[in-house]
Amino acid sequence: MRNNTRIDKSILLFPLNRGRAGHYYHYMLGYLMPVVLCPDRKAGHTSLVSVGLLDRITREVLGNDVNIVPEPKLTQTRYPELRNRLSKIFGKSGVRQSLPGTIVKWAMRHALRKHNHDCLEVLSSFDSPLRYRRNQISRFRDYVEARLADRIETKCLSQPDVDVLIIERAHPNKHYADVGRTSGSQRRSVPNIGCLVDLLRTRRRTELLNLENTDLASQIAAFRNARAVVAQHGAALTNIIWMRPGSLVIEIIPPDKVPDSADKEYFSRLAEEMAVRHHYVFQEHDHADLTPSQMHQIEALLAQENSQ
């Protein structure tokens, strides 16, 4: 006989896009946003598998509304087998969008241990450009900003408006190095970004910012206060969602990151949804200096911004 005892519901996420929940972009749109928008979420009755360093943002936004459970150490299992077993539990519609990863393995283990499939819920993620919807992103943004309103206001007052916010990629994070992943400036960089800062500061209020270990309220305030943002292709541009409509983002992009299909138009499509103007500046390779002509291109785009 089936046990009808009510147990807390756990929400498990199955990202649409390739990537890890520990990556800021996939975390925000593929992990945190689905939880925030989940209509059945109840304080204290939602469990999320840990995503390491980004758990601090989960706590910042959701506080004690959720329980964070450690990522389990599981033996390797073939993904097709997991997929088939999950399909029997959730139905093909819930599993079709899933990808390999520790969350899938945790879902399987949790389901088998509980012997009660009602404790699990599969949410769709929003970390594919094909899934962007302005109304959904706006609801997510409004929720986060409301939860952090006092802190954001304090940060905004201490961080006056700037004409240009330039994002510098951080030094490689030891946490990711320890698990065999590249991060920050090890993955991509603009070695002479300081020259661009010096050039722009002669005419505009320009700030250089490194987002490593920056709390979410500070990031929201920085992007909200900027009339324009210049950043190399990377997760920091997820913060487009906090920018004011009509502002400008200039994305420095190496050849291998230039979108070749609609499902890879990560930040240009996100900017479009949020009514933020977007332009590319094409970088020679992942660690190439900006050339004088590229710096003048950025200047011209910013001058065009001022004239509008």
N, C-alpha and C positions, 0 to 999 in steps of 0.2 A: 504494500500500500504506500502511496506517495505521501511524504511528509509535507503537511500544509503549513508548517510553522513559517511565519514571515521572517525573512532575513533581509539584511541591508542590500540594496541594489549596488552593483559595481558597474561602472561605465568603462568600457574598453574601446580604444580608438583604432581604426584601421585606415591609415593614411592613403589617400588616392595617389599621391605622388611619390617618387623615389626620394628617400631621405630618412633621417632619424629624428625622433621626437626631441632629442637633445640638441638639435640645431635650431637656432632662434626662429628662423622663418617657419620651419615645419612645426615647431613648438607652438608659436602664436596662432597660426591658422589651421593647423592639423591636430592640435591637442587642446589648447586652452579655449579657443573659440567654440568648438563643438560642445565643450562642457558648459560654458556660459550660456549658450543658446539652447541647451537641452531643456525642453519644457517640463520634464518629470524630475529634474534635479531637486533634491531636498537637502537642506543643511544637515550634515552629520550622517547622511545616508548614501554618500557617494565616495567610492574608493578609486584612486588613480594610482597606476604604477609609477614609481619614481622615474624622473628624467634627469637625475643628477644635479648639476649646478643650477639648472633652471627651476628646480623646486622652490627656490627663494621667490621667484615671480609668482608661482602658484599661490604661495602663502601670502604674498603681498596683495594679490587680487582677491583670493577666495577665503583667506584666513582659515578659520576652523570649520568652514562649510564642507570641507572635503577631508578625507583620510588618505594620506599618501603611504602606500605600501611599498616595501623594498622590491627592487627588481630581483627575481629569483635566479639562482644559478642552475641552469638546466643543461642536461646533456643534449648534444646535437640530435635533431630529429629531421627527417626529410620533410621539406615544406609541402609537397603534394599530399603526403599522408595527413599532415595537419589540416590542410585545406579541405580534404574530403571529410574528415571527422567533424570539422567545424560546420561544414555544409549540412551535415545531418542534424546538428543542434540548432543552427540559426536559420537554415534555409539558404538557398543559393543567392538570394538578393542581398543578404547581409555580408556574405563572404566574397562575393565577386570583386569587390573593390579593395580587398585587403592585399597587403604585400608581406613578404617575409620579414621577420623581426622578433625581438624579444617580447613585444606586447602580444603577438599572436601565440607564442609559446606559453606565455603566462595565462592567456585566456583558456587555452586547452587544459592546462594543469588545474586552473581554478575550477573549471566546469566539472572535470572528472572528480576532483576532491569533494566538491559540494554535493554532487549528485542531485543538483537542483538547478536546472537550466534557467529558471526565471530570475536568478540572481544576476544575470548578465544582460547587458544591453550594448548593442553595436551601433556606434554613431558614425555617420559620414563625416569626413574631414573636408576642409576648404583650402587645402594647400596646393591645389592645382589651379592655374589661371582659368581653366575652363569652368571652374566652380565659383569664381568670384561673383558676388552679387552685392551691389552697393547697399541695399537695405539691410542685408545680413551683417555686413562688415560694420555698418553704421550702428546697428543695435549692439554689436559687440563692443565697439569703441565707446558708445555712450555708457554702457554698463561699467566698463573698466574706469572711465573717467569719473563716474559718479562714486565708485568705491574709493577712489584715490583723490577725490576732489580737494580736500584740505591740503594734502601734501603737494599736489600739482600746483595749486595756487601759490603756496609758499615758494616753490621752485621757480615759478614764473616771475614772481616779484624779485627774486634774487638773481634771475637770469634775464636781463633786459632783452628786448627785441634786437635781433641782428639781421643785417642784410643777407649775409651768406654764412651758412654753417657748413664747415668742411669736416667730413668724418675720416679719421685716420684709423687704419686697421691696427689692431693691437699686436703685441708680441705673442708668439705661440703660447697657448695656455698649457701649463704642466699637466693638468687633469687629462686633456685630450692626448697629449704626448704619451702619457702613461698607458693609455689604452690603444696606442698605435694609430692615432688619427692626427692629421695636420689641422692647423687652425690659424686664424689671424693672418699676420704678415707672412707666415711661412707658406700659406696657400696662395695668396695674392698680395701685391703691394704696389704703391706708387712712391718710389724712393725719394723723389724730389718734391713731395707734396708741400714741404715747407716753403719752397720757392713760390708755389702758387699762392700760399697764404700771404707771403710778403708782398706779392704783386697786387693782390686784391685789397689788401689793407690800406694801400695808398689812396683808394677812392671809396671804399665801402667798409661798413662795420662788419668785420669778418672774425669768426671764431673757429678754432681748431678743436675738435672734440674726439676723444677716445672713449668708446662705450664700454670697454671692459670693466666689469664689476660696478657698472652704473645702475642704480636702481631704476625701476620702470617709471616712477613718477618723474625723475630727472630727465629720462629720455623723452617722455611725452612733452614735458615743458620745453625742452630744447628744440624739438621738431615743430611744435606749435608756434614758437616764437620766431622761427626763421622764415624769411621771405623766400629764400632759396637754399637748397641743400646740394652739395657736391660730394659724391661718394663713389668709391669703386664698387663694382658689382659685388654684392654680398648680402648677408642676412640683415645688416644694419638698415637696409632700404625697406625692410618690412615696416619700419616706423613711418612710412608714407601715410599709413592710416591715421596718424595723429596730425598731419599737416593741414593747414587751412586751405579751403578751396581757392583755386586761382594762383596758388604758390607754384614754385618751380623746383624740379629735381633734375640734376644733371648727373647721369650715370656714366662713369668711366668704365669701359667694358673691353676686356681682351677678346681676341678672335674666337676662342673656343667657347665663350659664353654668349656670343651673339645668337639670339633665338633663330632657330631654323624651322620652327613650327609653333602653332598657337599655344600648345600646352607648355611651352618654355618661355613665354613672354611674361615672366614673373613680375617685374617691377614696372614695365611700361603699361601692362594691363591693369595692375593694381593702381597706378597713378590715374589712369583713365577712369576707373570706377569711382575714385575719390575726388574727381574734378581737379586734379593736380597736373600741371603741364610737365611733360617729360621729354628730355633730349638725351641722345647718346653722344659721348666722345669716345672714339675708337682708339684703344691702346694697342701698341705693337705686340706685346705679350704680357703674361701675368705679372711680371716684375719690371716692366719698362718705365723709364722716366717719361714724364709729359714733355713733349717737344714744345718749343716756343710757339709754333703755329697752333698746337692744341690749347695752350694757355690763352692765346688770343681768341680762339674759338669760344672758350669758356667765358672770357671777358665780354665777347660780343653777345652771347646768349643772356648774360646778366644785364647788359646795357639794354637789350630788347625788353627784358623784364621790367626795368625801370621806366621805360617809355610807355608801358601799357597801363 
